[in-house]
Amino acid sequence: MGLNERALSQIWSGECVLLHKRRTAGQQDAPFTLGWVAQLVWMERRTLRDVLLASVVLSILTVLPALVVMTVIDQVVTHQSLSTLVLLTLLIGIAMLSETLLGYARRRLILLVGARVDAKLNLHVFQRLLRLPLDYFERNQAGQIWSMTGQQINKVREFLTGKLLTTMLDLVTLVVLLPVLFFLQPALSWIVLLCAGLIAAVIFAFMKPMSHRVKRWIDAETAKSTVMVETLHGIRTVKSLALEHQQQERWDWRVAEATQAKLDAGRLASLPQMLTTPLEGFMQRGVLLLGAYLALADGGTVAAGGLIAFMMLSGRVAQPLASLAKLMEDISEVRTATALAASVLNQRPESADLSSGLRPRFQGALSFRSVGYSYPGAVTPALESVNLHVPAGSVLGIVGRSGSGKSTLTRLLQGISRDYKGQVSIDGIELRDINLPHLRRNLGVVLQENFLFRGTIRDNILAGRPGLTLTDAVHAARLAGAAEFIERLPNGYDTWVEEGSTNLSGGQRQRLAIARALVHNPRILILDEATSALDPESEALVNANLAHIAHGRTMVIVSHRLSSLVGCDQILVLDEGRVMGIGPHSDLIARCATYRQLWLQQNRHIFEQPSQPTPGAAEGV
């Protein structure tokens, strides 16, 4: 039913909702391939259509100078026609102006396509990286991941929106020119096509061996980048241990390896160019000699102007074919680059769909039922038949020797490792059924080593969480025992944290990490050796605040210092992934041999009384 403007104004509130087609999960999760990137470029088909139209017109304008030269030689000069010359001059001027404007417009459109594709690629790649599981980043070096994604993606994007697109547009010129060549000189045109076929055969003959050389080159560049990133990340260790010489040797070796691989690829790439150069030269200069011979053999039936025009246009035919010869090297490189990027981006994501899953309001009750877990490739399980229940609002301490499975247990709670056996539940809901971002937003986690971002102390505590203010940051800092040192700084909460937080001590970094975990008031707080890096004074300050920190939330505290866990409601004792005991400190001392042994080892100085000298010994008897 149609509405006129008056009827619409009576019922319309003045607001409108703008809708756009949402990318489906299939598009987001599709494997990263060269075809997928090409589809991304194809999404800009409207702009590409305008680029194609401009290219067709420019190709037609390319023919015009040759036809003008032919007309001048065969008509103007021969018949002394001044009016024709004036008309041709005017036509050339209009053509030059049109070519300039169209060329500028085409370059702008190509730039626009490249910028859009670049933005979409960067957004997609970063999203894919964030969805990868943590253990992938733990197994692979940061420099290797960066080289295999960031650098290779740039090569793919530059190829599709730069070299490939430009070459394809040059081929449009080829399609336009060939009919004109056959119109001018059919016999010579067949010779040009024969040369073009030979050039194409040379290109395809070298494609397979070229891809192997390029693969070796990119692998060498990846290894070189890995050394650079690793050295920069560990520069403090390099300096403190005087490892500059060793790192320089590693770098020199990788540079030599990458240089040799590049030379090998370049030498092979130069062979098809060397073979096609004579063919290109023959298409430009040899055609003139053949045309002159035909003119002599036919008794002057071949016009000089037509021959010169043909020579001019045949040179324009050689240029796209030369671009194809150079494109052969680029195709091999971009195929290898795509495969390397795909080896990272096509890894199984942490969660198939981050938008699915339950979003319950947590109370904080934790439950493990017959839970077992093994790390990939490990012979022995990290956890085996773990059973425990943690009531909401209680404090659980976890102790055990190194490698007993303490941190593995907290990884399961965070959803980092989801392929466990048994059942892990929060408030009776299986962990794998809970939306992963929702789960982690309701967790506070502090590790032994924590990363602070470059920015202010306030930004690091708030961590970009919406709705939080400076008041929240101050409250969290006081709970974490960080307020006293922050307020002594000249700029307080606006103090800038440098890259790597080099302007803060280890204890200060740790207290800021605790404040960051507390600022959003999580229902479940995990402290995994969180106080191990603190000095005694800072640790005592945090421990004194534990009662306030634990109020209204469930806490899981992993620590090798048993004295800090004495006040926990329950203490879980692990050994080689098995539960050796669980209960309050007093019960475990009485009935858990493993816990009692750990307690005695750490508190031996209390139980060992110094020997008293006897009177005889004192007198020297």
C-alpha positions as CSV (number, residue, x, y, z in Angstrom):
1,M,0.0,0.0,0.0
2,G,1.4,3.4,-1.0
3,L,1.6,6.4,1.2
4,N,1.7,10.0,0.2
5,E,3.9,12.5,2.0
6,R,1.1,13.9,4.2
7,A,0.0,10.5,5.4
8,L,3.5,9.4,6.1
9,S,4.2,12.6,8.1
10,Q,1.2,11.8,10.3
11,I,2.4,8.3,11.3
12,W,6.2,8.6,11.1
13,S,8.1,9.5,14.3
14,G,11.0,10.9,12.3
15,E,13.3,8.1,13.2
16,C,14.6,5.4,10.8
17,V,16.6,2.2,11.2
18,L,19.5,1.6,8.8
19,L,20.1,-2.0,8.0
20,H,23.0,-3.6,6.1
21,K,23.7,-7.2,5.2
22,R,25.5,-9.0,8.0
23,R,28.5,-11.2,7.2
24,T,27.5,-14.7,7.9
25,A,29.5,-17.1,10.1
26,G,30.4,-19.0,7.0
27,Q,32.1,-16.0,5.5
28,Q,34.0,-15.2,8.7
29,D,35.1,-18.8,9.3
30,A,35.9,-19.7,5.6
31,P,39.4,-21.0,5.2
32,F,41.9,-18.3,4.3
33,T,43.0,-18.9,0.7
34,L,43.9,-16.8,-2.3
35,G,40.4,-17.3,-3.6
36,W,39.0,-15.9,-0.3
37,V,41.1,-12.8,-0.7
38,A,40.1,-12.5,-4.4
39,Q,36.4,-12.7,-3.2
40,L,37.2,-9.8,-0.9
41,V,38.5,-7.8,-3.8
42,W,35.4,-8.9,-5.8
43,M,33.2,-7.2,-3.2
44,E,34.5,-4.0,-4.6
45,R,33.2,-4.9,-8.0
46,R,31.2,-1.7,-8.5
47,T,34.4,0.4,-8.2
48,L,36.3,-2.2,-10.3
49,R,33.6,-1.8,-12.9
50,D,34.3,1.9,-13.1
51,V,38.0,1.1,-13.3
52,L,37.3,-1.3,-16.2
53,L,35.3,1.2,-18.1
54,A,38.0,3.8,-17.7
55,S,40.6,1.3,-18.9
56,V,38.6,0.5,-22.0
57,V,38.3,4.1,-22.9
58,L,42.0,4.7,-22.2
59,S,42.8,1.7,-24.4
60,I,40.7,3.2,-27.2
61,L,42.5,6.5,-26.7
62,T,45.8,4.6,-27.0
63,V,44.9,3.6,-30.5
64,L,44.2,7.2,-31.6
65,P,47.8,8.6,-31.8
66,A,48.8,5.7,-34.1
67,L,45.8,6.3,-36.4
68,V,46.6,10.1,-36.4
69,V,50.2,9.3,-37.4
70,M,49.0,7.1,-40.2
71,T,46.5,9.7,-41.4
72,V,49.2,12.5,-41.3
73,I,51.7,10.4,-43.4
74,D,49.2,8.9,-45.8
75,Q,46.8,11.8,-46.2
76,V,47.9,15.1,-44.9
77,V,51.5,15.0,-46.2
78,T,50.6,13.4,-49.5
79,H,47.6,15.6,-50.3
80,Q,48.8,18.8,-48.5
81,S,45.5,19.0,-46.5
82,L,45.9,21.8,-43.9
83,S,42.3,21.5,-42.7
84,T,42.7,17.8,-42.0
85,L,45.8,18.7,-40.0
86,V,43.9,21.3,-37.9
87,L,41.2,18.8,-37.2
88,L,43.7,16.1,-36.2
89,T,45.5,18.6,-33.9
90,L,42.2,19.4,-32.2
91,L,41.3,15.7,-31.9
92,I,44.7,15.0,-30.3
93,G,44.3,17.8,-27.8
94,I,40.9,16.5,-26.7
95,A,42.3,13.0,-26.5
96,M,45.3,14.0,-24.4
97,L,43.0,15.9,-22.0
98,S,40.6,13.0,-21.7
99,E,43.5,10.5,-21.2
100,T,44.9,12.7,-18.4
101,L,41.6,13.0,-16.5
102,L,40.6,9.4,-17.0
103,G,44.1,8.2,-15.9
104,Y,43.9,10.3,-12.8
105,A,40.4,9.0,-12.0
106,R,41.4,5.4,-12.6
107,R,44.4,5.8,-10.2
108,R,42.1,7.2,-7.5
109,L,39.7,4.3,-7.9
110,I,42.5,1.7,-7.7
111,L,43.8,3.5,-4.6
112,L,40.3,3.3,-3.1
113,V,40.0,-0.4,-3.8
114,G,43.4,-1.1,-2.3
115,A,42.6,0.9,0.9
116,R,39.3,-0.9,1.4
117,V,40.7,-4.3,0.8
118,D,43.7,-3.5,3.1
119,A,41.4,-2.4,5.9
120,K,39.2,-5.5,5.6
121,L,42.2,-7.8,5.5
122,N,43.8,-6.3,8.6
123,L,40.5,-6.4,10.5
124,H,39.9,-10.0,9.5
125,V,43.5,-11.2,10.2
126,F,43.6,-9.6,13.7
127,Q,40.2,-11.1,14.5
128,R,41.4,-14.5,13.4
129,L,44.5,-14.2,15.5
130,L,42.5,-13.2,18.6
131,R,40.3,-16.3,18.2
132,L,43.3,-18.7,18.2
133,P,43.8,-20.7,21.4
134,L,46.5,-19.6,23.8
135,D,48.4,-22.8,23.5
136,Y,49.1,-22.0,19.8
137,F,50.9,-18.8,20.8
138,E,52.7,-20.8,23.5
139,R,54.0,-23.3,20.9
140,N,55.0,-20.8,18.2
141,Q,57.3,-17.8,18.4
142,A,55.9,-14.3,18.1
143,G,58.3,-13.3,15.3
144,Q,57.3,-16.4,13.3
145,I,53.6,-15.6,13.7
146,W,54.1,-12.0,12.7
147,S,56.2,-12.9,9.7
148,M,53.7,-15.6,8.5
149,T,50.7,-13.3,8.9
150,G,51.4,-9.5,8.8
151,Q,54.2,-9.6,6.2
152,Q,52.7,-12.2,4.0
153,I,49.2,-10.6,4.1
154,N,50.7,-7.4,2.9
155,K,52.3,-9.2,-0.1
156,V,49.0,-10.8,-1.0
157,R,47.1,-7.5,-0.8
158,E,49.7,-5.6,-2.8
159,F,49.7,-8.3,-5.4
160,L,45.9,-8.4,-5.9
161,T,45.2,-4.7,-5.8
162,G,48.5,-3.7,-7.3
163,K,50.5,-5.8,-9.7
164,L,47.7,-8.2,-10.7
165,L,45.1,-5.5,-11.2
166,T,47.5,-3.4,-13.2
167,T,48.4,-6.3,-15.4
168,M,44.8,-7.2,-16.0
169,L,44.1,-3.7,-17.0
170,D,47.0,-3.8,-19.4
171,L,45.5,-7.0,-20.9
172,V,42.3,-4.9,-21.6
173,T,44.6,-2.7,-23.8
174,L,45.8,-5.9,-25.5
175,V,42.2,-7.0,-26.3
176,V,41.4,-3.6,-27.8
177,L,44.6,-3.4,-29.8
178,L,44.5,-6.8,-31.5
179,P,41.5,-6.1,-33.7
180,V,43.1,-2.8,-34.8
181,L,46.3,-4.6,-35.7
182,F,44.5,-7.2,-37.8
183,F,42.7,-4.3,-39.5
184,L,46.0,-2.6,-40.3
185,Q,48.2,-5.6,-41.3
186,P,46.7,-9.2,-40.9
187,A,49.9,-10.9,-41.9
188,L,52.1,-9.0,-39.4
189,S,49.4,-9.5,-36.7
190,W,49.7,-13.3,-36.9
191,I,53.5,-12.9,-36.3
192,V,52.7,-10.7,-33.2
193,L,50.3,-13.4,-31.9
194,L,53.0,-16.1,-32.5
195,C,55.5,-14.2,-30.4
196,A,52.8,-13.6,-27.7
197,G,52.2,-17.4,-27.6
198,L,55.9,-18.1,-27.2
199,I,56.1,-15.6,-24.4
200,A,53.2,-17.3,-22.6
201,A,54.8,-20.7,-23.0
202,V,58.1,-19.5,-21.5
203,I,56.2,-18.0,-18.5
204,F,54.2,-21.2,-17.7
205,A,57.3,-23.4,-18.1
206,F,59.0,-21.6,-15.3
207,M,56.1,-21.2,-12.9
208,K,56.5,-24.5,-10.9
209,P,60.3,-24.3,-10.3
210,M,59.9,-20.7,-9.5
211,S,57.4,-21.4,-6.7
212,H,59.9,-23.8,-5.0
213,R,62.6,-21.1,-5.0
214,V,60.3,-18.4,-3.7
215,K,59.1,-20.8,-0.9
216,R,62.7,-21.2,0.2
217,W,63.2,-17.5,0.2
218,I,60.1,-16.7,2.2
219,D,61.0,-19.4,4.8
220,A,64.5,-17.9,5.1
221,E,62.9,-14.4,5.6
222,T,60.6,-15.8,8.2
223,A,63.5,-17.3,10.2
224,K,65.4,-14.0,9.9
225,S,62.4,-12.0,11.2
226,T,62.0,-14.5,14.1
227,V,65.6,-13.8,15.3
228,M,65.0,-10.0,15.1
229,V,61.7,-10.1,17.1
230,E,63.1,-12.6,19.6
231,T,66.2,-10.4,20.2
232,L,64.1,-7.3,20.7
233,H,61.7,-9.0,23.1
234,G,64.6,-10.4,25.1
235,I,67.0,-7.4,24.8
236,R,67.3,-7.1,28.6
237,T,68.5,-10.7,28.9
238,V,70.8,-10.2,25.9
239,K,72.4,-7.2,27.5
240,S,72.6,-8.6,31.0
241,L,74.2,-11.9,29.9
242,A,76.4,-10.2,27.2
243,L,74.8,-12.3,24.4
244,E,75.3,-9.6,21.7
245,H,77.9,-11.6,19.9
246,Q,75.9,-14.8,19.9
247,Q,72.8,-13.0,18.7
248,Q,74.8,-11.2,16.0
249,E,76.1,-14.6,14.8
250,R,72.6,-15.9,14.6
251,W,71.4,-12.8,12.7
252,D,74.4,-12.9,10.3
253,W,73.6,-16.6,9.5
254,R,70.0,-15.9,8.8
255,V,70.8,-12.8,6.7
256,A,73.2,-14.9,4.6
257,E,70.6,-17.6,4.2
258,A,67.9,-15.2,3.2
259,T,70.2,-13.3,0.8
260,Q,71.3,-16.6,-0.9
261,A,67.7,-17.7,-1.2
262,K,66.7,-14.4,-2.7
263,L,69.6,-14.6,-5.2
264,D,68.6,-18.1,-6.2
265,A,65.0,-17.0,-6.8
266,G,66.1,-13.9,-8.6
267,R,68.4,-15.8,-10.9
268,L,65.7,-18.2,-11.9
269,A,63.2,-15.3,-12.4
270,S,65.7,-13.6,-14.7
271,L,65.7,-16.5,-17.1
272,P,62.2,-16.2,-18.5
273,Q,62.7,-12.4,-18.7
274,M,65.9,-13.1,-20.7
275,L,64.1,-15.5,-23.0
276,T,61.2,-13.2,-23.6
277,T,63.2,-10.0,-24.2
278,P,64.2,-10.9,-27.8
279,L,60.6,-11.8,-28.6
280,E,59.5,-8.4,-27.3
281,G,62.2,-6.7,-29.3
282,F,61.2,-8.5,-32.4
283,M,57.6,-7.5,-31.9
284,Q,58.6,-3.9,-31.8
285,R,61.6,-3.6,-34.3
286,G,61.5,-6.9,-36.3
287,V,57.9,-6.1,-37.4
288,L,59.2,-2.9,-39.0
289,L,61.7,-4.8,-41.1
290,L,59.1,-7.4,-42.1
291,G,56.7,-4.7,-43.0
292,A,59.3,-2.9,-45.1
293,Y,59.9,-6.2,-46.9
294,L,56.2,-6.7,-47.5
295,A,56.0,-3.1,-48.8
296,L,58.8,-3.8,-51.3
297,A,57.5,-7.2,-52.3
298,D,53.9,-6.0,-52.9
299,G,55.1,-3.1,-55.1
300,G,54.2,-0.4,-52.6
301,T,50.7,-1.5,-51.8
302,V,51.6,-1.4,-48.1
303,A,51.2,2.2,-47.0
304,A,54.1,3.8,-45.0
305,G,51.7,5.4,-42.5
306,G,49.9,2.1,-41.8
307,L,53.2,0.4,-41.3
308,I,54.4,3.0,-38.8
309,A,51.0,2.9,-37.0
310,F,51.2,-0.9,-36.8
311,M,54.7,-0.7,-35.3
312,M,53.6,1.8,-32.7
313,L,50.7,-0.4,-31.6
314,S,52.6,-3.6,-31.7
315,G,55.0,-2.0,-29.1
316,R,52.0,-1.4,-26.9
317,V,51.1,-5.1,-27.2
318,A,54.5,-6.2,-26.0
319,Q,54.2,-4.2,-22.8
320,P,51.3,-6.3,-21.2
321,L,53.1,-9.5,-22.2
322,A,56.3,-8.3,-20.5
323,S,54.2,-7.5,-17.4
324,L,52.9,-11.1,-17.6
325,A,56.5,-12.4,-17.6
326,K,57.3,-10.4,-14.5
327,L,54.0,-11.4,-12.9
328,M,55.1,-15.1,-13.0
329,E,57.6,-14.4,-10.2
330,D,55.0,-12.5,-8.3
331,I,52.4,-15.3,-8.6
332,S,54.8,-17.9,-7.2
333,E,55.6,-15.6,-4.3
334,V,52.0,-14.7,-3.5
335,R,51.0,-18.4,-3.6
336,T,53.7,-19.2,-1.1
337,A,52.7,-16.2,1.0
338,T,49.1,-17.2,1.1
339,A,50.0,-20.8,2.2
340,L,52.1,-19.4,5.0
341,A,49.4,-17.1,6.2
342,A,46.8,-19.8,5.9
343,S,49.0,-22.1,8.1
344,V,48.3,-19.7,11.0
345,L,44.9,-18.3,10.2
346,N,43.3,-21.6,9.4
347,Q,44.1,-23.1,12.8
348,R,41.2,-24.3,14.8
349,P,39.8,-21.3,16.7
350,E,39.4,-21.3,20.4
351,S,35.6,-21.2,20.1
352,A,33.7,-21.9,16.9
353,D,31.2,-19.1,17.5
354,L,32.0,-16.5,20.1
355,S,28.4,-15.2,20.0
356,S,26.9,-18.6,21.1
357,G,26.7,-20.2,24.5
358,L,25.0,-19.5,27.8
359,R,25.5,-16.2,29.7
360,P,24.4,-17.0,33.2
361,R,24.7,-14.6,36.2
362,F,27.5,-16.3,38.2
363,Q,27.4,-17.0,41.9
364,G,30.8,-18.7,41.9
365,A,30.3,-22.3,42.8
366,L,33.0,-24.5,41.2
367,S,32.8,-28.2,40.6
368,F,35.2,-30.8,39.0
369,R,34.0,-34.3,38.4
370,S,36.4,-37.0,37.3
371,V,38.4,-34.4,35.3
372,G,41.4,-35.5,33.3
373,Y,43.5,-33.5,30.9
374,S,46.7,-34.2,28.8
375,Y,48.7,-31.6,26.9
376,P,49.1,-32.4,23.1
377,G,52.0,-34.7,22.7
378,A,52.4,-35.4,26.4
379,V,52.9,-39.0,27.6
380,T,51.6,-38.6,31.1
381,P,48.3,-36.7,31.9
382,A,48.6,-33.3,33.5
383,L,45.4,-34.0,35.5
384,E,43.8,-37.3,36.4
385,S,40.5,-38.0,38.0
386,V,40.2,-34.7,39.8
387,N,37.1,-34.3,41.9
388,L,36.4,-31.2,44.1
389,H,33.6,-28.8,44.9
390,V,34.2,-25.1,45.9
391,P,31.1,-23.4,47.4
392,A,30.3,-19.9,46.1
393,G,32.1,-17.2,48.1
394,S,34.7,-19.5,49.5
395,V,38.5,-19.4,49.1
396,L,40.3,-22.4,47.6
397,G,44.1,-22.8,47.9
398,I,46.0,-25.0,45.6
399,V,49.5,-26.4,46.5
400,G,51.8,-29.0,45.1
401,R,55.3,-29.5,43.7
402,S,56.3,-28.0,40.3
403,G,54.5,-29.8,37.5
404,S,51.8,-31.2,39.7
405,G,49.0,-29.6,37.7
406,K,48.2,-26.4,39.7
407,S,48.2,-24.0,36.8
408,T,46.6,-26.6,34.5
409,L,43.6,-26.5,36.8
410,T,43.3,-22.7,36.5
411,R,43.6,-23.0,32.7
412,L,40.6,-25.2,32.6
413,L,38.6,-22.7,34.7
414,Q,39.5,-19.9,32.2
415,G,38.4,-22.0,29.2
416,I,41.9,-22.0,27.8
417,S,42.0,-25.8,27.5
418,R,38.5,-27.1,26.6
419,D,39.2,-30.7,25.4
420,Y,39.3,-32.2,28.9
421,K,37.6,-35.3,30.1
422,G,35.0,-35.3,32.8
423,Q,32.9,-32.3,33.8
424,V,34.0,-28.8,34.9
425,S,31.0,-26.6,35.9
426,I,30.3,-23.2,37.4
427,D,27.0,-23.0,39.4
428,G,26.1,-26.4,37.9
429,I,26.5,-25.3,34.3
430,E,29.1,-27.2,32.2
431,L,32.0,-24.8,31.3
432,R,31.9,-25.7,27.6
433,D,28.3,-24.6,27.4
434,I,29.1,-21.1,28.6
435,N,29.9,-18.3,26.2
436,L,33.7,-17.9,26.3
437,P,33.9,-14.1,26.4
438,H,31.1,-14.0,29.0
439,L,33.1,-16.5,31.1
440,R,36.3,-14.5,31.0
441,R,34.6,-11.2,31.6
442,N,33.4,-12.6,34.9
443,L,36.8,-13.9,35.9
444,G,39.7,-12.0,37.4
445,V,43.1,-13.6,36.7
446,V,46.5,-12.6,38.0
447,L,49.5,-14.6,36.9
448,Q,53.1,-14.8,38.1
449,E,54.2,-12.7,35.1
450,N,51.8,-10.1,33.9
451,F,51.9,-7.8,30.8
452,L,51.1,-4.1,31.1
453,F,50.2,-2.1,28.0
454,R,51.9,1.1,27.0
455,G,49.7,3.9,28.4
456,T,48.8,5.4,31.7
457,I,48.4,3.5,35.0
458,R,44.7,4.4,34.9
459,D,44.3,2.9,31.4
460,N,46.1,-0.2,32.5
461,I,43.9,-0.7,35.5
462,L,40.6,0.0,33.7
463,A,41.8,-2.0,30.6
464,G,39.3,-0.4,28.3
465,R,36.3,-1.8,30.2
466,P,33.2,0.3,29.5
467,G,31.5,2.1,32.3
468,L,34.4,2.2,34.7
469,T,35.8,5.5,36.0
470,L,38.9,6.7,37.9
471,T,37.0,6.0,41.2
472,D,36.8,2.3,40.3
473,A,40.6,2.3,39.5
474,V,41.4,3.9,42.8
475,H,39.3,1.5,44.7
476,A,40.9,-1.5,43.0
477,A,44.4,-0.1,43.5
478,R,43.7,0.2,47.3
479,L,42.5,-3.4,47.5
480,A,45.6,-4.5,45.6
481,G,48.0,-2.4,47.8
482,A,49.0,-0.3,44.8
483,A,47.5,3.0,45.8
484,E,50.4,3.9,48.1
485,F,53.1,3.8,45.4
486,I,50.8,5.3,42.7
487,E,49.9,8.3,44.8
488,R,53.6,9.0,45.4
489,L,54.3,9.3,41.7
490,P,54.4,12.8,40.2
491,N,51.5,12.2,37.9
492,G,49.7,9.7,40.0
493,Y,47.2,7.6,38.0
494,D,48.2,9.5,34.8
495,T,51.8,8.2,35.0
496,W,52.9,6.8,31.7
497,V,53.8,3.1,31.6
498,E,56.6,2.6,29.0
499,E,56.8,-0.4,26.7
500,G,57.6,-3.5,28.7
501,S,56.8,-1.4,31.9
502,T,60.5,-0.8,32.3
503,N,59.8,2.3,34.5
504,L,58.1,0.1,37.2
505,S,59.5,-2.5,39.5
506,G,58.4,-6.1,39.5
507,G,56.4,-5.7,42.6
508,Q,54.7,-2.5,41.3
509,R,53.8,-4.3,38.0
510,Q,52.3,-7.2,40.0
511,R,50.1,-5.0,42.2
512,L,48.8,-3.1,39.1
513,A,47.9,-6.5,37.6
514,I,46.0,-7.4,40.8
515,A,44.2,-4.1,40.7
516,R,43.3,-4.7,37.0
517,A,41.8,-8.1,37.9
518,L,39.7,-6.6,40.7
519,V,38.5,-3.4,38.9
520,H,35.4,-5.0,37.3
521,N,34.5,-6.8,40.6
522,P,34.6,-10.4,39.2
523,R,32.6,-13.2,40.8
524,I,35.6,-15.5,40.6
525,L,39.2,-14.4,41.2
526,I,42.2,-16.6,40.3
527,L,45.6,-15.7,41.8
528,D,48.2,-18.0,40.1
529,E,51.4,-17.4,42.0
530,A,50.3,-13.7,42.0
531,T,52.4,-12.7,45.1
532,S,55.5,-14.7,44.3
533,A,57.2,-11.7,42.7
534,L,56.3,-9.3,45.5
535,D,58.7,-8.1,48.1
536,P,57.8,-9.1,51.7
537,E,56.3,-5.7,52.5
538,S,54.1,-5.7,49.4
539,E,53.1,-9.3,49.9
540,A,52.1,-8.6,53.5
541,L,50.0,-5.7,52.3
542,V,48.2,-7.8,49.7
543,N,47.7,-10.7,52.1
544,A,46.3,-8.3,54.7
545,N,43.7,-7.2,52.1
546,L,42.8,-10.7,51.1
547,A,39.7,-10.7,53.4
548,H,38.4,-7.6,51.7
549,I,39.4,-8.9,48.3
550,A,37.6,-12.2,48.9
551,H,34.4,-10.6,50.1
552,G,31.5,-11.6,47.9
553,R,33.5,-13.7,45.4
554,T,35.0,-17.1,45.0
555,M,38.8,-17.1,45.1
556,V,41.3,-19.7,43.8
557,I,44.8,-19.1,45.0
558,V,47.8,-21.0,43.7
559,S,50.9,-20.6,45.7
560,H,54.0,-22.4,46.7
561,R,54.1,-20.6,50.0
562,L,51.9,-22.6,52.2
563,S,51.9,-20.0,55.0
564,S,49.8,-17.7,52.7
565,L,47.1,-20.4,52.3
566,V,46.5,-21.2,56.0
567,G,43.4,-19.1,56.2
568,C,41.8,-20.7,53.1
569,D,38.5,-22.5,53.5
570,Q,39.9,-25.4,51.6
571,I,43.4,-26.3,50.4
572,L,43.7,-28.7,47.4
573,V,46.9,-30.8,47.4
574,L,48.0,-32.0,44.0
575,D,50.9,-34.4,43.0
576,E,51.5,-35.5,39.5
577,G,48.0,-34.5,38.5
578,R,46.2,-36.4,41.2
579,V,44.4,-35.1,44.2
580,M,46.3,-36.1,47.4
581,G,44.0,-34.3,49.8
582,I,41.6,-31.5,50.2
583,G,40.4,-29.7,53.3
584,P,41.4,-27.0,55.8
585,H,45.0,-26.6,56.9
586,S,44.5,-28.3,60.3
587,D,43.0,-31.4,58.7
588,L,45.6,-31.7,56.0
589,I,48.5,-31.5,58.5
590,A,46.9,-34.4,60.4
591,R,46.0,-36.7,57.5
592,C,47.8,-35.7,54.3
593,A,51.4,-36.9,54.2
594,T,52.2,-34.8,51.0
595,Y,50.9,-31.6,52.5
596,R,52.6,-32.3,55.9
597,Q,55.9,-32.9,54.1
598,L,55.6,-29.6,52.1
599,W,54.7,-27.8,55.3
600,L,57.7,-29.2,57.2
601,Q,60.1,-28.4,54.3
602,Q,59.0,-24.7,54.3
603,N,58.8,-24.3,58.1
604,R,61.7,-26.4,59.2
605,H,63.3,-23.5,61.0
606,I,60.3,-23.4,63.4
607,F,60.6,-27.0,64.4
608,E,64.4,-27.2,64.6
609,Q,65.4,-25.8,68.0
610,P,69.1,-24.7,68.4
611,S,71.2,-27.1,70.6
612,Q,72.0,-25.7,74.1
613,P,75.6,-25.9,75.2
614,T,76.3,-28.1,78.3
615,P,78.1,-26.6,81.3
616,G,81.1,-28.8,80.8
617,A,81.5,-27.7,77.3
618,A,81.2,-24.1,78.3
619,E,84.0,-24.6,80.8
620,G,86.1,-26.5,78.4
621,V,85.9,-29.7,80.4
